[in-house]
Amino acid sequence: MNNKTYTLFISFIVALGGFLFGFDAGIISGVMSYAGSEFNLNEIQSGWVVSAPSFAAMFAMLFSGRLSDTIGRKKILVFVAFLYAISAILSALAISYQMLYLARIIGGIAFGAALVLAPIYIAEISTAENRGKLVSLQQLNIVFGFFAAFLSNYFFNKYNTVDNVFLTDKNVWRWMLGVELIPAIAYFILLFFVPKSPRWLYLKGRFEEAKKVIHKIHGTERGDIEILEIEENIHADKNKAVLKIKDILKPSLRFILVVGLIVGVLQQITGINAVYFYATSIFKQTGIGTDAAFSSGVLLSTISVVFTFVAIYLIDKMGRRPLLLIGTAGIAVSLLLCAYGFNQATYKLSKEKINQFEFSNADKLLPLADKLYKSDVNFKNEIKATLGNKVYSKNDGVILEAATTINANLILIGILGFIACFAFSLGPVMWVLLSELYPLKYRGLAIGIIAFINSLISSLVQLVFPWELSNLGNAFTFFIFGAIAFIGFFIMLKILPETKGKSLEELESELTSK
């Protein structure tokens, strides 16, 4: 195995934590179609189950970078893989809302640590020329995880039929969650083939061990160049005091901290995880039906994979700044297109459609027959009040398919446009940028703090999203996301630096002097 292949191999293994994150995020969008009615969850409870991993991840993100500075990137990643496996088992066996929530909390701790440590580790084994591509492997693994999850959900839903005695509405969601155990075990085993980070070894004074790893990764000639740059940086830092948390606020780091925070917040506040985690529910809102909603999730994840490859191809050619700016502008336009499409929708149930419903108590809807609703909020609230939350939650796809008049293609174009633009910009480029902006001494702490805030925003967005759809409506919810993306574009246009093609040590010298 040559040096480039070996570097790609170990980078891909480390980035597999992203696959598990994407797999869990995609799986839950299908799980809630069944588990929500199984446990009779209201909007806030559904939000808590979905957002639990992000809520736990933000604390793991805050401490994992700093902890990895002490005990090593690799050791924590191995523990992360173990937690993934435990979470999958407990989620599949959950007998209550509380148990499911706690199992997903455990998974969230793993997500948080993996999402912070993978880009740190990969950046520390990369060269300036290939760092963007290699760090982007994490986002590629995330979208591969989404694709695998949506495909898995699609087949579980397809074969969950009346004739199938193995899969039922009562257990299909357990199989959806339990299948995550397979990639978790694979991740755990493969991590033992990964060396310790050479820059971390230097940080701990284990110089000879670090040199051996660098030469194994880069070869003798390029390895000696990397060693020289690291050692020069280490000597420059040798008289500096022990790192304290408040040091991250020092004037020399203020600019790059602000840049990181803005990009970190913008990545989540535009609603990407709301769309991913609730993809099946969102597509149901268009009235295309439950089966089509599951298959649309496969299309969504395919778009993610394709445009993440676009990002990997372009990130070291075009640079980080152009991709972020073009992608954010596209996100704003796509979300506002969704808002317009949902705003034009109307809802009406005919007597004929109501009589075709096969669920119990469907005849209770007859007094609402032929009543026209221009607001999805009013329509859904009246249906819930008539049928009860549990019956509505289990049959919302069928009801909305029968009642909705909407330009579903317009919504689909908007959602897929959003996903595509995110996949070549804010998705992968944020993690690349964060792995480059901060000096070695502060890297774990700075990325941990930004990732904490990133995950906090993500969990809040996921938590309130079902409430927003129920109380603010589809159109206004997407308008909020689109307006935020629009504002974020102009902020980044003003402050975003370019980091491509420079060593981590060069970037440290340049950016901390701003």
One Martini backbone bead per residue (centre of mass of N, CA, C, O) as a GRO file, in nm:
protein
  514
    1MET     BB    1   0.092   0.039   0.027
    2ASN     BB    2   0.081   0.349  -0.037
    3ASN     BB    3   0.076   0.659   0.100
    4LYS     BB    4  -0.196   0.761  -0.017
    5THR     BB    5  -0.364   0.508   0.044
    6TYR     BB    6  -0.313   0.504   0.349
    7THR     BB    7  -0.430   0.779   0.416
    8LEU     BB    8  -0.712   0.718   0.303
    9PHE     BB    9  -0.774   0.472   0.477
   10ILE     BB   10  -0.755   0.608   0.766
   11SER     BB   11  -0.953   0.838   0.708
   12PHE     BB   12  -1.202   0.663   0.647
   13ILE     BB   13  -1.220   0.520   0.916
   14VAL     BB   14  -1.251   0.769   1.101
   15ALA     BB   15  -1.510   0.875   0.928
   16LEU     BB   16  -1.726   0.649   1.014
   17GLY     BB   17  -1.872   0.813   1.231
   18GLY     BB   18  -2.040   0.965   1.018
   19PHE     BB   19  -2.205   0.727   0.920
   20LEU     BB   20  -2.352   0.679   1.193
   21PHE     BB   21  -2.483   0.950   1.207
   22GLY     BB   22  -2.639   0.936   0.936
   23PHE     BB   23  -2.792   0.676   0.999
   24ASP     BB   24  -2.949   0.777   1.247
   25ALA     BB   25  -3.080   1.026   1.115
   26GLY     BB   26  -3.231   0.863   0.892
   27ILE     BB   27  -3.382   0.648   1.059
   28ILE     BB   28  -3.567   0.834   1.244
   29SER     BB   29  -3.764   0.929   1.018
   30GLY     BB   30  -3.899   0.637   1.010
   31VAL     BB   31  -3.948   0.558   1.306
   32MET     BB   32  -4.163   0.785   1.383
   33SER     BB   33  -4.399   0.661   1.217
   34TYR     BB   34  -4.419   0.433   1.456
   35ALA     BB   35  -4.323   0.522   1.749
   36GLY     BB   36  -4.514   0.761   1.790
   37SER     BB   37  -4.775   0.579   1.805
   38GLU     BB   38  -4.683   0.361   2.006
   39PHE     BB   39  -4.630   0.606   2.241
   40ASN     BB   40  -4.801   0.859   2.203
   41LEU     BB   41  -4.668   1.120   2.082
   42ASN     BB   42  -4.594   1.431   2.095
   43GLU     BB   43  -4.424   1.687   1.961
   44ILE     BB   44  -4.214   1.717   2.193
   45GLN     BB   45  -4.143   1.417   2.226
   46SER     BB   46  -4.048   1.378   1.937
   47GLY     BB   47  -3.828   1.594   1.957
   48TRP     BB   48  -3.663   1.454   2.181
   49VAL     BB   49  -3.591   1.192   2.037
   50VAL     BB   50  -3.451   1.324   1.790
   51SER     BB   51  -3.258   1.536   1.967
   52ALA     BB   52  -3.091   1.374   2.177
   53PRO     BB   53  -2.813   1.340   2.035
   54SER     BB   54  -2.752   1.647   2.008
   55PHE     BB   55  -2.768   1.712   2.307
   56ALA     BB   56  -2.532   1.519   2.389
   57ALA     BB   57  -2.315   1.609   2.178
   58MET     BB   58  -2.246   1.893   2.289
   59PHE     BB   59  -2.088   1.781   2.536
   60ALA     BB   60  -1.888   1.601   2.387
   61MET     BB   61  -1.766   1.833   2.215
   62LEU     BB   62  -1.654   2.007   2.448
   63PHE     BB   63  -1.457   1.758   2.571
   64SER     BB   64  -1.314   1.576   2.352
   65GLY     BB   65  -1.085   1.754   2.251
   66ARG     BB   66  -0.945   1.793   2.526
   67LEU     BB   67  -0.923   1.490   2.597
   68SER     BB   68  -0.749   1.417   2.342
   69ASP     BB   69  -0.501   1.583   2.438
   70THR     BB   70  -0.447   1.372   2.671
   71ILE     BB   71  -0.528   1.053   2.549
   72GLY     BB   72  -0.631   1.065   2.256
   73ARG     BB   73  -0.795   1.010   1.963
   74LYS     BB   74  -0.815   0.696   1.938
   75LYS     BB   75  -0.931   0.607   2.213
   76ILE     BB   76  -1.201   0.760   2.185
   77LEU     BB   77  -1.298   0.627   1.919
   78VAL     BB   78  -1.327   0.342   2.033
   79PHE     BB   79  -1.541   0.420   2.246
   80VAL     BB   80  -1.747   0.527   2.045
   81ALA     BB   81  -1.807   0.258   1.902
   82PHE     BB   82  -1.922   0.124   2.156
   83LEU     BB   83  -2.162   0.324   2.197
   84TYR     BB   84  -2.307   0.271   1.935
   85ALA     BB   85  -2.380  -0.025   2.000
   86ILE     BB   86  -2.543   0.026   2.259
   87SER     BB   87  -2.755   0.214   2.133
   88ALA     BB   88  -2.875   0.014   1.928
   89ILE     BB   89  -2.975  -0.199   2.129
   90LEU     BB   90  -3.152  -0.017   2.319
   91SER     BB   91  -3.338   0.101   2.102
   92ALA     BB   92  -3.458  -0.175   2.002
   93LEU     BB   93  -3.554  -0.247   2.321
   94ALA     BB   94  -3.755  -0.041   2.375
   95ILE     BB   95  -4.041   0.014   2.622
   96SER     BB   96  -4.005   0.335   2.613
   97TYR     BB   97  -3.963   0.663   2.582
   98GLN     BB   98  -3.729   0.684   2.792
   99MET     BB   99  -3.544   0.460   2.677
  100LEU     BB  100  -3.511   0.577   2.395
  101TYR     BB  101  -3.389   0.844   2.484
  102LEU     BB  102  -3.138   0.727   2.639
  103ALA     BB  103  -3.017   0.568   2.402
  104ARG     BB  104  -2.976   0.831   2.227
  105ILE     BB  105  -2.783   0.969   2.419
  106ILE     BB  106  -2.550   0.769   2.385
  107GLY     BB  107  -2.520   0.822   2.082
  108GLY     BB  108  -2.456   1.128   2.110
  109ILE     BB  109  -2.182   1.101   2.242
  110ALA     BB  110  -2.056   0.967   1.997
  111PHE     BB  111  -2.111   1.181   1.783
  112GLY     BB  112  -1.966   1.420   1.909
  113ALA     BB  113  -1.681   1.301   1.919
  114ALA     BB  114  -1.651   1.216   1.619
  115LEU     BB  115  -1.706   1.500   1.479
  116VAL     BB  116  -1.445   1.625   1.610
  117LEU     BB  117  -1.203   1.410   1.578
  118ALA     BB  118  -1.183   1.347   1.278
  119PRO     BB  119  -1.085   1.626   1.164
  120ILE     BB  120  -0.841   1.648   1.346
  121TYR     BB  121  -0.693   1.391   1.263
  122ILE     BB  122  -0.687   1.431   0.953
  123ALA     BB  123  -0.536   1.704   0.956
  124GLU     BB  124  -0.277   1.569   1.113
  125ILE     BB  125  -0.216   1.365   0.842
  126SER     BB  126  -0.204   1.590   0.642
  127THR     BB  127  -0.172   1.786   0.372
  128ALA     BB  128  -0.228   2.081   0.216
  129GLU     BB  129  -0.328   1.944  -0.061
  130ASN     BB  130  -0.536   1.707   0.091
  131ARG     BB  131  -0.712   1.808   0.334
  132GLY     BB  132  -0.990   1.874   0.217
  133LYS     BB  133  -1.061   1.594   0.111
  134LEU     BB  134  -1.018   1.425   0.374
  135VAL     BB  135  -1.211   1.580   0.565
  136SER     BB  136  -1.462   1.532   0.370
  137LEU     BB  137  -1.511   1.230   0.441
  138GLN     BB  138  -1.708   1.276   0.668
  139GLN     BB  139  -1.943   1.385   0.495
  140LEU     BB  140  -1.955   1.142   0.310
  141ASN     BB  141  -2.029   0.942   0.538
  142ILE     BB  142  -2.287   1.080   0.623
  143VAL     BB  143  -2.437   1.047   0.344
  144PHE     BB  144  -2.407   0.742   0.335
  145GLY     BB  145  -2.573   0.701   0.590
  146PHE     BB  146  -2.833   0.821   0.482
  147PHE     BB  147  -2.865   0.632   0.243
  148ALA     BB  148  -2.873   0.365   0.403
  149ALA     BB  149  -3.116   0.444   0.580
  150PHE     BB  150  -3.330   0.506   0.361
  151LEU     BB  151  -3.306   0.230   0.230
  152SER     BB  152  -3.377   0.065   0.478
  153ASN     BB  153  -3.654   0.195   0.531
  154TYR     BB  154  -3.782   0.130   0.261
  155PHE     BB  155  -3.771  -0.184   0.296
  156PHE     BB  156  -3.914  -0.211   0.564
  157ASN     BB  157  -4.176  -0.073   0.462
  158LYS     BB  158  -4.232  -0.257   0.215
  159TYR     BB  159  -4.234  -0.538   0.405
  160ASN     BB  160  -4.466  -0.401   0.580
  161THR     BB  161  -4.718  -0.617   0.576
  162VAL     BB  162  -4.998  -0.802   0.627
  163ASP     BB  163  -4.846  -1.081   0.531
  164ASN     BB  164  -4.622  -1.012   0.735
  165VAL     BB  165  -4.507  -1.181   1.029
  166PHE     BB  166  -4.230  -1.041   1.096
  167LEU     BB  167  -4.341  -0.761   1.006
  168THR     BB  168  -4.456  -0.480   1.201
  169ASP     BB  169  -4.568  -0.193   1.349
  170LYS     BB  170  -4.438  -0.289   1.629
  171ASN     BB  171  -4.122  -0.381   1.502
  172VAL     BB  172  -3.987  -0.226   1.261
  173TRP     BB  173  -3.835   0.002   1.423
  174ARG     BB  174  -3.638  -0.192   1.568
  175TRP     BB  175  -3.487  -0.282   1.310
  176MET     BB  176  -3.397  -0.005   1.219
  177LEU     BB  177  -3.215   0.039   1.477
  178GLY     BB  178  -3.052  -0.239   1.505
  179VAL     BB  179  -2.878  -0.231   1.232
  180GLU     BB  180  -2.650  -0.036   1.351
  181LEU     BB  181  -2.461  -0.256   1.473
  182ILE     BB  182  -2.291  -0.331   1.227
  183PRO     BB  183  -2.121  -0.063   1.178
  184ALA     BB  184  -2.018  -0.040   1.471
  185ILE     BB  185  -1.839  -0.295   1.472
  186ALA     BB  186  -1.666  -0.221   1.227
  187TYR     BB  187  -1.545   0.037   1.348
  188PHE     BB  188  -1.408  -0.088   1.594
  189ILE     BB  189  -1.212  -0.275   1.438
  190LEU     BB  190  -1.072  -0.067   1.234
  191LEU     BB  191  -0.933   0.126   1.450
  192PHE     BB  192  -0.682  -0.076   1.500
  193PHE     BB  193  -0.545   0.032   1.209
  194VAL     BB  194  -0.485   0.304   1.353
  195PRO     BB  195  -0.288   0.556   1.417
  196LYS     BB  196  -0.150   0.788   1.580
  197SER     BB  197  -0.124   1.112   1.608
  198PRO     BB  198   0.157   1.292   1.536
  199ARG     BB  199   0.085   1.570   1.665
  200TRP     BB  200   0.008   1.451   1.938
  201LEU     BB  201   0.284   1.320   1.999
  202TYR     BB  202   0.428   1.591   2.008
  203LEU     BB  203   0.256   1.714   2.237
  204LYS     BB  204   0.374   1.459   2.432
  205GLY     BB  205   0.694   1.406   2.349
  206ARG     BB  206   0.678   1.166   2.110
  207PHE     BB  207   0.893   1.192   1.864
  208GLU     BB  208   0.977   0.914   1.745
  209GLU     BB  209   0.692   0.805   1.703
  210ALA     BB  210   0.599   1.035   1.516
  211LYS     BB  211   0.809   0.991   1.286
  212LYS     BB  212   0.717   0.707   1.208
  213VAL     BB  213   0.430   0.787   1.124
  214ILE     BB  214   0.502   0.999   0.910
  215HIS     BB  215   0.671   0.807   0.727
  216LYS     BB  216   0.436   0.607   0.677
  217ILE     BB  217   0.242   0.818   0.546
  218HIS     BB  218   0.466   1.012   0.355
  219GLY     BB  219   0.742   0.940   0.378
  220THR     BB  220   1.057   1.060   0.384
  221GLU     BB  221   1.057   1.332   0.230
  222ARG     BB  222   0.778   1.452   0.322
  223GLY     BB  223   0.813   1.389   0.623
  224ASP     BB  224   1.050   1.589   0.679
  225ILE     BB  225   0.884   1.844   0.620
  226GLU     BB  226   0.668   1.803   0.837
  227ILE     BB  227   0.860   1.788   1.079
  228LEU     BB  228   0.983   2.071   1.052
  229GLU     BB  229   0.718   2.233   1.090
  230ILE     BB  230   0.640   2.117   1.367
  231GLU     BB  231   0.903   2.189   1.524
  232GLU     BB  232   0.889   2.494   1.483
  233ASN     BB  233   0.616   2.521   1.632
  234ILE     BB  234   0.703   2.398   1.904
  235HIS     BB  235   0.932   2.602   1.967
  236ALA     BB  236   0.742   2.854   1.969
  237ASP     BB  237   0.566   2.714   2.225
  238LYS     BB  238   0.756   2.631   2.474
  239ASN     BB  239   0.700   2.915   2.657
  240LYS     BB  240   0.416   2.857   2.702
  241ALA     BB  241   0.153   2.832   2.873
  242VAL     BB  242  -0.088   2.675   3.008
  243LEU     BB  243  -0.391   2.583   2.912
  244LYS     BB  244  -0.685   2.782   2.905
  245ILE     BB  245  -1.004   2.857   2.841
  246LYS     BB  246  -0.966   3.177   2.831
  247ASP     BB  247  -0.752   3.179   2.592
  248ILE     BB  248  -0.964   3.177   2.352
  249LEU     BB  249  -1.014   3.508   2.407
  250LYS     BB  250  -0.781   3.613   2.284
  251PRO     BB  251  -0.705   3.844   2.044
  252SER     BB  252  -0.556   3.644   1.835
  253LEU     BB  253  -0.840   3.452   1.832
  254ARG     BB  254  -1.101   3.615   1.770
  255PHE     BB  255  -1.147   3.596   1.465
  256ILE     BB  256  -1.154   3.275   1.436
  257LEU     BB  257  -1.384   3.239   1.638
  258VAL     BB  258  -1.602   3.398   1.486
  259VAL     BB  259  -1.596   3.238   1.225
  260GLY     BB  260  -1.661   2.960   1.348
  261LEU     BB  261  -1.933   3.039   1.479
  262ILE     BB  262  -2.087   3.127   1.228
  263VAL     BB  263  -2.060   2.863   1.068
  264GLY     BB  264  -2.168   2.671   1.292
  265VAL     BB  265  -2.451   2.800   1.313
  266LEU     BB  266  -2.541   2.805   1.012
  267GLN     BB  267  -2.544   2.499   0.957
  268GLN     BB  268  -2.810   2.458   1.159
  269ILE     BB  269  -3.018   2.711   1.140
  270THR     BB  270  -3.122   2.617   0.840
  271GLY     BB  271  -3.233   2.297   0.891
  272ILE     BB  272  -3.094   2.025   0.809
  273ASN     BB  273  -3.184   1.823   1.045
  274ALA     BB  274  -3.482   1.857   1.002
  275VAL     BB  275  -3.486   1.737   0.717
  276TYR     BB  276  -3.348   1.467   0.778
  277PHE     BB  277  -3.508   1.368   1.042
  278TYR     BB  278  -3.802   1.465   0.878
  279ALA     BB  279  -3.838   1.370   0.582
  280THR     BB  280  -4.092   1.195   0.582
  281SER     BB  281  -4.279   1.413   0.702
  282ILE     BB  282  -4.240   1.631   0.487
  283PHE     BB  283  -4.338   1.462   0.242
  284LYS     BB  284  -4.622   1.420   0.359
  285GLN     BB  285  -4.710   1.727   0.344
  286THR     BB  286  -4.746   1.700   0.018
  287GLY     BB  287  -4.931   1.430  -0.038
  288ILE     BB  288  -4.766   1.155  -0.148
  289GLY     BB  289  -4.727   0.964   0.081
  290THR     BB  290  -4.566   0.717   0.248
  291ASP     BB  291  -4.410   0.561   0.027
  292ALA     BB  292  -4.302   0.817  -0.121
  293ALA     BB  293  -4.155   0.933   0.124
  294PHE     BB  294  -3.944   0.708   0.147
  295SER     BB  295  -3.832   0.732  -0.149
  296SER     BB  296  -3.748   1.034  -0.125
  297GLY     BB  297  -3.522   0.980   0.081
  298VAL     BB  298  -3.337   0.838  -0.123
  299LEU     BB  299  -3.306   1.079  -0.312
  300LEU     BB  300  -3.188   1.274  -0.108
  301SER     BB  301  -2.929   1.099  -0.040
  302THR     BB  302  -2.818   1.090  -0.327
  303ILE     BB  303  -2.766   1.392  -0.356
  304SER     BB  304  -2.564   1.409  -0.124
  305VAL     BB  305  -2.348   1.229  -0.245
  306VAL     BB  306  -2.293   1.374  -0.514
  307PHE     BB  307  -2.226   1.668  -0.382
  308THR     BB  308  -1.990   1.570  -0.208
  309PHE     BB  309  -1.809   1.499  -0.446
  310VAL     BB  310  -1.796   1.785  -0.549
  311ALA     BB  311  -1.652   1.899  -0.301
  312ILE     BB  312  -1.399   1.718  -0.312
  313TYR     BB  313  -1.311   1.821  -0.595
  314LEU     BB  314  -1.319   2.153  -0.524
  315ILE     BB  315  -1.184   2.240  -0.244
  316ASP     BB  316  -0.869   2.244  -0.366
  317LYS     BB  317  -0.945   2.447  -0.605
  318MET     BB  318  -1.151   2.679  -0.517
  319GLY     BB  319  -1.220   2.657  -0.218
  320ARG     BB  320  -1.392   2.753   0.067
  321ARG     BB  321  -1.535   3.026   0.013
  322PRO     BB  322  -1.695   2.976  -0.254
  323LEU     BB  323  -1.861   2.734  -0.154
  324LEU     BB  324  -2.004   2.876   0.082
  325LEU     BB  325  -2.140   3.108  -0.078
  326ILE     BB  326  -2.291   2.950  -0.297
  327GLY     BB  327  -2.442   2.753  -0.106
  328THR     BB  328  -2.595   2.963   0.072
  329ALA     BB  329  -2.752   3.094  -0.156
  330GLY     BB  330  -2.897   2.829  -0.243
  331ILE     BB  331  -3.037   2.774   0.026
  332ALA     BB  332  -3.214   3.025   0.035
  333VAL     BB  333  -3.371   2.977  -0.228
  334SER     BB  334  -3.482   2.690  -0.163
  335LEU     BB  335  -3.641   2.761   0.099
  336LEU     BB  336  -3.822   2.983  -0.031
  337LEU     BB  337  -3.953   2.787  -0.230
  338CYS     BB  338  -4.091   2.612  -0.018
  339ALA     BB  339  -4.258   2.835   0.112
  340TYR     BB  340  -4.422   2.900  -0.142
  341GLY     BB  341  -4.543   2.619  -0.193
  342PHE     BB  342  -4.690   2.588   0.084
  343ASN     BB  343  -4.861   2.858   0.060
  344GLN     BB  344  -5.042   2.731  -0.192
  345ALA     BB  345  -5.188   2.535  -0.025
  346THR     BB  346  -5.457   2.293   0.001
  347TYR     BB  347  -5.744   2.154   0.203
  348LYS     BB  348  -5.950   1.853   0.121
  349LEU     BB  349  -6.222   1.640   0.215
  350SER     BB  350  -6.391   1.393   0.083
  351LYS     BB  351  -6.627   1.155   0.115
  352GLU     BB  352  -6.488   0.946  -0.061
  353LYS     BB  353  -6.216   0.946   0.089
  354ILE     BB  354  -6.318   0.879   0.372
  355ASN     BB  355  -6.452   0.598   0.285
  356GLN     BB  356  -6.153   0.477   0.210
  357PHE     BB  357  -6.073   0.457   0.482
  358GLU     BB  358  -5.925   0.193   0.711
  359PHE     BB  359  -5.944   0.328   0.967
  360SER     BB  360  -6.049   0.397   1.261
  361ASN     BB  361  -6.292   0.652   1.282
  362ALA     BB  362  -6.323   0.790   0.995
  363ASP     BB  363  -6.630   0.888   1.016
  364LYS     BB  364  -6.562   1.147   1.192
  365LEU     BB  365  -6.486   1.324   0.921
  366LEU     BB  366  -6.760   1.394   0.772
  367PRO     BB  367  -6.813   1.691   0.886
  368LEU     BB  368  -6.540   1.787   0.705
  369ALA     BB  369  -6.649   1.769   0.439
  370ASP     BB  370  -6.555   2.002   0.189
  371LYS     BB  371  -6.357   2.158   0.356
  372LEU     BB  372  -6.164   2.447   0.318
  373TYR     BB  373  -5.803   2.480   0.348
  374LYS     BB  374  -5.525   2.722   0.372
  375SER     BB  375  -5.430   2.583   0.642
  376ASP     BB  376  -5.241   2.336   0.781
  377VAL     BB  377  -5.293   2.388   1.079
  378ASN     BB  378  -5.604   2.377   1.081
  379PHE     BB  379  -5.635   2.101   0.959
  380LYS     BB  380  -5.467   1.926   1.160
  381ASN     BB  381  -5.616   2.013   1.420
  382GLU     BB  382  -5.898   1.903   1.341
  383ILE     BB  383  -5.814   1.611   1.298
  384LYS     BB  384  -5.700   1.559   1.579
  385ALA     BB  385  -5.957   1.634   1.738
  386THR     BB  386  -6.128   1.403   1.602
  387LEU     BB  387  -5.918   1.140   1.630
  388GLY     BB  388  -5.658   1.187   1.756
  389ASN     BB  389  -5.320   1.163   1.784
  390LYS     BB  390  -5.268   0.857   1.731
  391VAL     BB  391  -5.431   0.820   1.469
  392TYR     BB  392  -5.299   1.047   1.308
  393SER     BB  393  -4.996   0.959   1.326
  394LYS     BB  394  -5.051   0.680   1.173
  395ASN     BB  395  -5.232   0.848   0.915
  396ASP     BB  396  -5.112   1.113   0.784
  397GLY     BB  397  -5.033   1.027   0.496
  398VAL     BB  398  -5.318   0.952   0.394
  399ILE     BB  399  -5.464   1.218   0.460
  400LEU     BB  400  -5.279   1.415   0.300
  401GLU     BB  401  -5.309   1.277   0.026
  402ALA     BB  402  -5.626   1.330   0.010
  403ALA     BB  403  -5.622   1.663   0.074
  404THR     BB  404  -5.386   1.770  -0.103
  405THR     BB  405  -5.307   2.081  -0.277
  406ILE     BB  406  -4.999   2.070  -0.462
  407ASN     BB  407  -4.667   2.151  -0.561
  408ALA     BB  408  -4.459   1.895  -0.517
  409ASN     BB  409  -4.223   1.959  -0.714
  410LEU     BB  410  -4.139   2.227  -0.584
  411ILE     BB  411  -4.062   2.110  -0.310
  412LEU     BB  412  -3.857   1.904  -0.413
  413ILE     BB  413  -3.665   2.109  -0.540
  414GLY     BB  414  -3.608   2.265  -0.280
  415ILE     BB  415  -3.497   2.032  -0.107
  416LEU     BB  416  -3.277   1.932  -0.308
  417GLY     BB  417  -3.134   2.204  -0.328
  418PHE     BB  418  -3.057   2.224  -0.035
  419ILE     BB  419  -2.896   1.960  -0.016
  420ALA     BB  420  -2.690   2.021  -0.240
  421CYS     BB  421  -2.574   2.288  -0.124
  422PHE     BB  422  -2.487   2.168   0.148
  423ALA     BB  423  -2.299   1.928   0.034
  424PHE     BB  424  -2.085   2.164  -0.098
  425SER     BB  425  -2.059   2.330   0.185
  426LEU     BB  426  -2.148   2.337   0.501
  427GLY     BB  427  -2.095   2.047   0.553
  428PRO     BB  428  -1.778   2.000   0.479
  429VAL     BB  429  -1.636   2.289   0.510
  430MET     BB  430  -1.657   2.342   0.809
  431TRP     BB  431  -1.461   2.113   0.906
  432VAL     BB  432  -1.221   2.207   0.749
  433LEU     BB  433  -1.198   2.493   0.864
  434LEU     BB  434  -1.171   2.411   1.167
  435SER     BB  435  -0.904   2.235   1.120
  436GLU     BB  436  -0.738   2.515   1.025
  437LEU     BB  437  -0.772   2.780   1.212
  438TYR     BB  438  -0.622   2.637   1.458
  439PRO     BB  439  -0.401   2.593   1.675
  440LEU     BB  440  -0.278   2.315   1.813
  441LYS     BB  441  -0.317   2.400   2.117
  442TYR     BB  442  -0.643   2.494   2.047
  443ARG     BB  443  -0.807   2.294   1.873
  444GLY     BB  444  -0.975   2.115   2.063
  445LEU     BB  445  -1.116   2.348   2.216
  446ALA     BB  446  -1.236   2.518   1.982
  447ILE     BB  447  -1.397   2.293   1.841
  448GLY     BB  448  -1.561   2.214   2.088
  449ILE     BB  449  -1.714   2.483   2.126
  450ILE     BB  450  -1.839   2.502   1.841
  451ALA     BB  451  -1.972   2.221   1.844
  452PHE     BB  452  -2.156   2.275   2.082
  453ILE     BB  453  -2.318   2.502   1.945
  454ASN     BB  454  -2.399   2.344   1.695
  455SER     BB  455  -2.557   2.121   1.858
  456LEU     BB  456  -2.751   2.306   2.005
  457ILE     BB  457  -2.892   2.413   1.754
  458SER     BB  458  -2.975   2.138   1.642
  459SER     BB  459  -3.153   2.045   1.884
  460LEU     BB  460  -3.350   2.285   1.875
  461VAL     BB  461  -3.452   2.247   1.587
  462GLN     BB  462  -3.558   1.955   1.631
  463LEU     BB  463  -3.746   2.011   1.872
  464VAL     BB  464  -3.930   2.250   1.725
  465PHE     BB  465  -4.027   2.148   1.446
  466PRO     BB  466  -4.300   2.008   1.510
  467TRP     BB  467  -4.418   2.266   1.635
  468GLU     BB  468  -4.395   2.447   1.388
  469LEU     BB  469  -4.576   2.281   1.197
  470SER     BB  470  -4.831   2.297   1.398
  471ASN     BB  471  -4.819   2.635   1.454
  472LEU     BB  472  -4.685   2.780   1.183
  473GLY     BB  473  -4.614   2.604   0.953
  474ASN     BB  474  -4.457   2.530   0.666
  475ALA     BB  475  -4.401   2.807   0.534
  476PHE     BB  476  -4.284   2.969   0.780
  477THR     BB  477  -4.057   2.774   0.853
  478PHE     BB  478  -3.901   2.801   0.578
  479PHE     BB  479  -3.870   3.108   0.585
  480ILE     BB  480  -3.685   3.126   0.827
  481PHE     BB  481  -3.451   2.963   0.710
  482GLY     BB  482  -3.407   3.140   0.454
  483ALA     BB  483  -3.350   3.412   0.597
  484ILE     BB  484  -3.099   3.318   0.750
  485ALA     BB  485  -2.929   3.243   0.500
  486PHE     BB  486  -2.929   3.525   0.374
  487ILE     BB  487  -2.779   3.666   0.607
  488GLY     BB  488  -2.530   3.473   0.619
  489PHE     BB  489  -2.408   3.543   0.345
  490PHE     BB  490  -2.327   3.845   0.414
  491ILE     BB  491  -2.142   3.781   0.649
  492MET     BB  492  -1.939   3.595   0.496
  493LEU     BB  493  -1.858   3.793   0.275
  494LYS     BB  494  -1.696   3.975   0.489
  495ILE     BB  495  -1.515   3.740   0.683
  496LEU     BB  496  -1.411   3.516   0.498
  497PRO     BB  497  -1.154   3.307   0.466
  498GLU     BB  498  -0.869   3.158   0.311
  499THR     BB  499  -0.710   2.806   0.338
  500LYS     BB  500  -0.589   2.702   0.094
  501GLY     BB  501  -0.264   2.558   0.047
  502LYS     BB  502  -0.194   2.551   0.362
  503SER     BB  503  -0.043   2.508   0.633
  504LEU     BB  504  -0.108   2.495   0.962
  505GLU     BB  505   0.133   2.682   1.034
  506GLU     BB  506   0.071   2.914   0.838
  507LEU     BB  507  -0.216   2.976   0.942
  508GLU     BB  508  -0.137   3.049   1.227
  509SER     BB  509   0.037   3.298   1.154
  510GLU     BB  510  -0.182   3.455   0.987
  511LEU     BB  511  -0.457   3.450   1.170
  512THR     BB  512  -0.334   3.548   1.458
  513SER     BB  513  -0.258   3.848   1.328
  514LYS     BB  514  -0.557   3.985   1.287
   0.00000   0.00000   0.00000
